[in-house]
Amino acid sequence: MLNKLKFSLSVFLIVTLSGCMYPSEDLAQNQIPYKEQIDSVQSAVDRFQEDNGGILPIKTKDMETPIYEKYLIDFNKIAPRYIDSPPGNAFESGGIFQYVLIDVETNPTVKLLDLRIADKIREIKIRISASGFPPYKDKIAPNVYTMNFKELGYKEDQFVISPFTQQNLPFVVNGQAEVYVDYRSDIYQALKKSDKNFKKGDDIRSILTDNSMFVPAYSLPYTIDDKGEPVFIQNKGQ
């Protein structure tokens, strides 16, 4: 009875949070990634860095934060001096994208993190918390598993739409109940089109960011196997 009550409360929270997280989500301009907006933020970041001795306008995050969620742009530091206001599609303006930086040490570059992925993972984790444990299904790599979504109350397996290919991407979970998106199919397609040379052990996720406005948010690190196909990196931080 207690578990049912916790599960009902969790579903209520999911619906409530989803409804109020983005008050302007129904506005098309808040859902579309525009290169011009990324370019304007990039210009603002570059000028801020130049004026501040190399310091970047980012929010402070824990050192253990995964790389693609770590360097969130702090618009309070660049607006209105370097940019009038956050773009309409930015989370700060009611949009569905978080503006982030990659390659901060060598070439700070502005990219987008699709917050719909974060919302879906949050929803799944709430159900896992209500259940008490992840419903592990198949082991696909050391400490990486698929999930039995029916045990979480879903009628079918859950996916997110890839910001890179617009295809459905599945979720995986580790032994610590952390949920991730599995980008292997996206990386496989990118590898087929790329002439970059990777070796086993390299983190190859950059192949997705090289020619895209987005980052592979909430991903585990990947490398290549003997056949040159993407596999999860073992025993490496996220």
Steps between C-alpha positions, in 0.01 A plus 500: 500500500784739588677430172180567304456830684861598429458407133178704466666799663798466268281495189319809628834676545608403149187648346519811715869565432461433129217749481682786669863445404471688173209747502564594138568154364209526257669790323681380189787742543581344837531152351713562193882516502625798300861526388475880510415486871790267572730733307384801701563317828838386371593861423391606849703223663809585295484870590436425868801268508720757330396773745546278806842350455385167361222438755189343353140602583395166644315376806696323772451124486636209699820351358324166461234646271501317162685696236205592278291631789789667682554837334163675500509858372404756763300762311506727806868553424461595134161673483437780433859616443600241241157379389162668548337198665507120487365363170132414492577128478723509810374354827545841661243642257255211530654294220597136489876534450784555743794687348827326591869515416725219379877495447534766770877466534590514131214656303190591706209424269129563557267203458145409601377246754145382431321522836223268385754222551561618856126508564451145376789368708362682804163333441656154476712554811196607700333171406815307588510675838135415562565138403802478726747363244565504124327217314812361335443299185801413282867567570648663189838605644671493840273698735266597214151352469174538314181539705167323526279807464179308567617454859512881524140531388562575131310316230801494268871570490593866533706704257613855429534661159861549403596865439758368249299256283140552613483125562388331821775437754457250786596540864746298707564489873807417708537320831467829687154561349626783279309525172667588170413531133662243272650686203666201335278508190568872449874450543499202264339710227744784561799265486391370160501855363821613669862474395628560854734237637421377849677233698367268766466684829428841347180669610332538160196706602657808342406355162143604582587856599736570209223573250202567722354773718441248779682298763429134582341583834481238775726258315755247609842515328550288189799368310544262207548124501719288272246545219496877537149499643391700806504332840483625857832591658566283803621635833498863398330799662196646333 
